[in-house]
Amino acid sequence: MKDIFNSYSNLIYLIIGIFCGSLLGLFAPSTIPFIKPLGDIFLNLLFVSIIPLLFFAIASSVANLTKDSAMGKTILLMSIVFIVTIVLVSLLTIFGLYLFPIPSITVDQSVSEIKQALLNDNSNWGEKIVSFLTVAEFKDLLSREHMLAFVIFSFLIGIAAQRTNSKSVAVFKEFLNGGNEVMQSFLIILMKAAPIGLGAYFGYQVYDIGPQLFDVYAYPLGFYYLFGIVFFFIGFTFYTFMAYGSTGTKRFWKHNIVPSITALSTCSSLATLPANLKAAQNIGIPSNIATIVIPLGNTLYKNGSAISSIVKIYVAFEICGWNFYTWETIILALAITLAVSVVAGGIPNGGYVGEMLMISIYGLPDYAIPAVLIIGTLVDPLATVLNATGDTVAAMLTARFSGRKLNSSQMS
């Protein structure tokens, strides 16, 4: 029981903070002007931590990669599996939200002004692509408004460090690794204040928008858990059947029980990694594929986060009164979802980084930020199950496309 509480303590404290903030917003509105600054301080600290956190996490990860030609084919097939299945589950989520749309909420004047400003934006696709991917001055990279350009810059720095063979580059790599560890610790410390900061901001939203705010959260949470459970059973069954027919499906579900329970009880994909590797061995996935795909998938492949990303973008657009169903919005949503899965996967509380990326690209107003942060936290248990156990599914698909057969001798 104590271990379960420790695993869910952050979620429990956040719910308590949101509950207390909601009570203040409903029954003590006069206190809101005093507690809202706590939410503003938390968000500002989160914003200023994102740039160094992203730089060190991305640059150090890329700089430490090693070259191995024998892995080339496996990594290529694995990448294709990751991308195609993440895009597929994202499109299914968009379709599900189209069939069951969230009830609209009242949009205040400030939102209407932002919406009108976007409608008056006459820049063409070429200009938008340039502005998304690059900036004209180095100082502009340090702004969260140009986060995608900064991500690309960080990748390039990591590649340059990885390709440089001089002895002095080892010092630079140590700097990147040390900076990454420091920023991870900083974010863990910062997120201790999330129940207070987000609770204060949620109280302000209840005060400003009213009780209908609860509908804004209740519906997407209900949709996520229902859709996620259906995808867990039907989607993974389809993938495993496509990989190795009924034999693959039976083996997967027989040996996926322990990883699923581990993921649900720990809320940690990393903690589920040993159980996944053992399950892969029992299923019969070739070890030279499982030991590549599952550890990399632990960081880079996240079905649950993909569903969550689409739901959060949709909810933010509904709060702002914007139209989600445009080709530009959907294409960007798919790109952001891939970035959330790949870029933020290896960072503690990395979902928050992905949410900041989404907010900066779409130019969402600050009052939409708590919504996506809170939803991302409340769906974490099921998201972890989908993220963690999906790695074994990806390994089965990669093995199948590699022309490998299941190893019956490894069945337990």
CORTABEL-V290228 format. One record per residue. N is the residue number from 1. RES is the residue in one letter. SS is DSSP state (alpha for helix, beta for strand, coil for the rest). D_CENTER is the distance of its C-alpha to the mean C-alpha in Angstrom with 1 decimal. Layout:
n=(N;N)
res=(RES;RES)
ss=(SS;SS)
d_center=(D_CENTER;D_CENTER)
This chain:
n=(1;2;3;4;5;6;7;8;9;10;11;12;13;14;15;16;17;18;19;20;21;22;23;24;25;26;27;28;29;30;31;32;33;34;35;36;37;38;39;40;41;42;43;44;45;46;47;48;49;50;51;52;53;54;55;56;57;58;59;60;61;62;63;64;65;66;67;68;69;70;71;72;73;74;75;76;77;78;79;80;81;82;83;84;85;86;87;88;89;90;91;92;93;94;95;96;97;98;99;100;101;102;103;104;105;106;107;108;109;110;111;112;113;114;115;116;117;118;119;120;121;122;123;124;125;126;127;128;129;130;131;132;133;134;135;136;137;138;139;140;141;142;143;144;145;146;147;148;149;150;151;152;153;154;155;156;157;158;159;160;161;162;163;164;165;166;167;168;169;170;171;172;173;174;175;176;177;178;179;180;181;182;183;184;185;186;187;188;189;190;191;192;193;194;195;196;197;198;199;200;201;202;203;204;205;206;207;208;209;210;211;212;213;214;215;216;217;218;219;220;221;222;223;224;225;226;227;228;229;230;231;232;233;234;235;236;237;238;239;240;241;242;243;244;245;246;247;248;249;250;251;252;253;254;255;256;257;258;259;260;261;262;263;264;265;266;267;268;269;270;271;272;273;274;275;276;277;278;279;280;281;282;283;284;285;286;287;288;289;290;291;292;293;294;295;296;297;298;299;300;301;302;303;304;305;306;307;308;309;310;311;312;313;314;315;316;317;318;319;320;321;322;323;324;325;326;327;328;329;330;331;332;333;334;335;336;337;338;339;340;341;342;343;344;345;346;347;348;349;350;351;352;353;354;355;356;357;358;359;360;361;362;363;364;365;366;367;368;369;370;371;372;373;374;375;376;377;378;379;380;381;382;383;384;385;386;387;388;389;390;391;392;393;394;395;396;397;398;399;400;401;402;403;404;405;406;407;408;409;410;411;412)
res=(M;K;D;I;F;N;S;Y;S;N;L;I;Y;L;I;I;G;I;F;C;G;S;L;L;G;L;F;A;P;S;T;I;P;F;I;K;P;L;G;D;I;F;L;N;L;L;F;V;S;I;I;P;L;L;F;F;A;I;A;S;S;V;A;N;L;T;K;D;S;A;M;G;K;T;I;L;L;M;S;I;V;F;I;V;T;I;V;L;V;S;L;L;T;I;F;G;L;Y;L;F;P;I;P;S;I;T;V;D;Q;S;V;S;E;I;K;Q;A;L;L;N;D;N;S;N;W;G;E;K;I;V;S;F;L;T;V;A;E;F;K;D;L;L;S;R;E;H;M;L;A;F;V;I;F;S;F;L;I;G;I;A;A;Q;R;T;N;S;K;S;V;A;V;F;K;E;F;L;N;G;G;N;E;V;M;Q;S;F;L;I;I;L;M;K;A;A;P;I;G;L;G;A;Y;F;G;Y;Q;V;Y;D;I;G;P;Q;L;F;D;V;Y;A;Y;P;L;G;F;Y;Y;L;F;G;I;V;F;F;F;I;G;F;T;F;Y;T;F;M;A;Y;G;S;T;G;T;K;R;F;W;K;H;N;I;V;P;S;I;T;A;L;S;T;C;S;S;L;A;T;L;P;A;N;L;K;A;A;Q;N;I;G;I;P;S;N;I;A;T;I;V;I;P;L;G;N;T;L;Y;K;N;G;S;A;I;S;S;I;V;K;I;Y;V;A;F;E;I;C;G;W;N;F;Y;T;W;E;T;I;I;L;A;L;A;I;T;L;A;V;S;V;V;A;G;G;I;P;N;G;G;Y;V;G;E;M;L;M;I;S;I;Y;G;L;P;D;Y;A;I;P;A;V;L;I;I;G;T;L;V;D;P;L;A;T;V;L;N;A;T;G;D;T;V;A;A;M;L;T;A;R;F;S;G;R;K;L;N;S;S;Q;M;S)
ss=(coil;alpha;alpha;alpha;alpha;alpha;alpha;alpha;alpha;alpha;alpha;alpha;alpha;alpha;alpha;alpha;alpha;alpha;alpha;alpha;alpha;alpha;alpha;alpha;alpha;alpha;alpha;coil;alpha;alpha;alpha;alpha;alpha;alpha;alpha;alpha;alpha;alpha;alpha;alpha;alpha;alpha;alpha;alpha;alpha;alpha;alpha;alpha;alpha;alpha;alpha;alpha;alpha;alpha;alpha;alpha;alpha;alpha;alpha;alpha;alpha;alpha;alpha;coil;coil;coil;coil;coil;alpha;alpha;alpha;alpha;alpha;alpha;alpha;alpha;alpha;alpha;alpha;alpha;alpha;alpha;alpha;alpha;alpha;alpha;alpha;alpha;alpha;alpha;alpha;alpha;alpha;alpha;alpha;alpha;alpha;alpha;alpha;coil;coil;coil;coil;coil;coil;coil;coil;coil;alpha;alpha;alpha;alpha;alpha;alpha;alpha;alpha;alpha;alpha;alpha;coil;coil;coil;coil;coil;alpha;alpha;alpha;alpha;alpha;alpha;alpha;alpha;alpha;coil;coil;coil;coil;alpha;alpha;alpha;alpha;coil;coil;alpha;alpha;alpha;alpha;alpha;alpha;alpha;alpha;alpha;alpha;alpha;alpha;alpha;alpha;alpha;alpha;alpha;alpha;alpha;alpha;coil;coil;coil;coil;coil;alpha;alpha;alpha;alpha;alpha;alpha;alpha;alpha;alpha;alpha;alpha;alpha;alpha;alpha;alpha;alpha;alpha;alpha;alpha;alpha;alpha;alpha;alpha;coil;coil;alpha;alpha;alpha;alpha;alpha;alpha;alpha;alpha;alpha;alpha;alpha;alpha;alpha;alpha;alpha;alpha;coil;coil;coil;alpha;alpha;alpha;alpha;alpha;alpha;alpha;alpha;alpha;alpha;alpha;alpha;alpha;alpha;alpha;alpha;alpha;alpha;alpha;alpha;alpha;alpha;alpha;alpha;alpha;alpha;alpha;alpha;alpha;alpha;alpha;alpha;alpha;alpha;alpha;alpha;alpha;alpha;alpha;alpha;alpha;alpha;alpha;coil;alpha;alpha;alpha;alpha;alpha;alpha;alpha;alpha;alpha;alpha;coil;coil;alpha;alpha;alpha;alpha;alpha;alpha;alpha;alpha;alpha;alpha;alpha;alpha;alpha;alpha;alpha;coil;coil;coil;alpha;alpha;alpha;alpha;alpha;alpha;alpha;alpha;alpha;alpha;alpha;alpha;alpha;alpha;coil;coil;alpha;alpha;alpha;alpha;alpha;alpha;alpha;alpha;alpha;alpha;alpha;alpha;alpha;alpha;alpha;alpha;alpha;alpha;coil;coil;coil;coil;coil;coil;alpha;alpha;alpha;alpha;alpha;alpha;alpha;alpha;alpha;alpha;alpha;alpha;alpha;alpha;alpha;alpha;alpha;coil;coil;coil;coil;coil;coil;alpha;alpha;alpha;alpha;alpha;alpha;alpha;alpha;alpha;alpha;alpha;alpha;alpha;coil;coil;coil;alpha;alpha;alpha;alpha;alpha;alpha;alpha;alpha;alpha;alpha;alpha;alpha;alpha;coil;alpha;alpha;alpha;alpha;alpha;alpha;alpha;alpha;alpha;alpha;alpha;alpha;alpha;alpha;alpha;alpha;alpha;alpha;alpha;alpha;alpha;alpha;coil;coil;coil;coil;coil;coil;alpha;alpha;alpha;coil;coil)
d_center=(27.9;27.4;24.7;22.8;23.2;21.9;18.8;18.2;20.0;17.2;16.3;20.1;20.8;18.2;19.8;23.2;22.4;21.3;24.4;26.7;25.5;26.0;29.5;30.4;29.3;31.3;34.4;34.6;33.5;35.8;33.6;30.6;31.9;32.1;28.6;26.6;27.0;25.2;22.1;22.8;23.3;20.0;18.1;20.3;19.8;16.0;16.7;19.2;17.1;14.3;16.8;18.4;15.2;13.7;17.2;18.1;14.9;15.1;18.9;19.6;17.5;19.2;22.5;22.7;22.3;25.6;27.3;28.6;30.1;30.2;26.4;26.3;26.7;24.3;21.5;22.3;22.3;19.1;17.4;19.0;17.9;14.2;14.3;16.7;15.1;11.6;13.7;15.9;13.6;12.2;15.9;16.9;14.6;16.2;19.5;19.1;18.5;21.4;23.6;22.7;22.1;21.3;24.5;24.9;25.5;28.0;27.1;29.0;30.9;28.4;25.8;28.5;29.4;26.0;25.8;29.3;28.5;25.8;28.4;30.9;28.7;30.9;29.1;28.9;26.2;27.4;27.3;23.8;22.6;24.6;23.2;19.5;20.2;23.0;24.9;28.7;28.8;27.1;27.0;24.8;22.0;21.7;20.8;17.3;18.8;18.7;15.4;15.0;18.6;17.9;15.1;17.8;20.4;18.7;18.4;22.0;23.1;21.6;23.4;26.6;26.6;26.0;28.9;31.3;33.8;35.8;36.2;35.1;31.6;31.0;31.4;28.7;26.3;27.2;26.4;22.9;22.3;23.9;22.0;18.7;20.0;21.3;18.2;16.1;19.1;19.2;15.6;16.5;19.7;18.3;16.0;19.2;20.3;17.4;19.6;22.4;20.5;18.4;21.4;23.6;21.6;21.3;25.0;25.6;23.8;26.0;28.9;28.2;27.1;28.7;28.2;26.6;23.4;23.0;23.1;20.1;18.0;20.0;19.8;16.1;15.7;18.6;17.3;14.0;16.0;18.7;16.8;14.6;17.9;19.7;17.3;17.3;21.1;22.0;19.3;19.5;23.2;23.5;21.7;23.8;26.9;26.3;26.1;29.1;30.5;31.4;31.9;28.4;27.1;29.5;28.7;24.9;25.3;28.1;26.1;22.6;23.9;23.6;20.1;19.0;21.0;19.8;16.1;17.1;19.4;17.4;13.8;13.2;12.3;14.6;17.3;17.3;17.9;21.7;21.9;20.1;22.5;25.4;24.5;24.3;27.7;29.1;27.9;29.7;27.0;28.7;27.8;27.5;24.7;23.0;23.1;21.3;18.8;17.6;17.1;15.3;13.2;12.3;10.4;9.9;9.8;7.4;9.1;8.0;4.3;6.5;8.9;7.1;6.2;9.9;11.3;10.2;11.6;14.6;15.3;15.3;17.7;19.8;20.2;21.3;23.5;22.2;22.4;19.2;21.2;22.2;21.8;20.6;17.8;16.7;16.9;14.8;12.2;12.2;12.2;9.3;7.2;8.7;8.1;4.3;5.3;8.4;8.6;6.2;6.7;10.1;10.1;11.0;9.0;6.6;4.1;7.4;7.9;5.5;7.3;10.4;10.2;10.2;12.9;14.9;15.1;16.2;18.3;17.4;19.8;19.1;19.9;16.9;14.6;15.3;14.6;10.9;10.7;12.9;11.5;8.1;10.5;13.0;11.1;10.0;13.2;12.9;9.3;10.5;13.5;12.0;9.8;12.9;15.7;14.4;15.2;18.8;18.8;17.7;20.4;22.9;22.3;22.5;25.7;27.1;26.7;28.2;31.3;31.0;32.2;31.1;33.1;35.1;36.6;33.4;33.3;33.8)
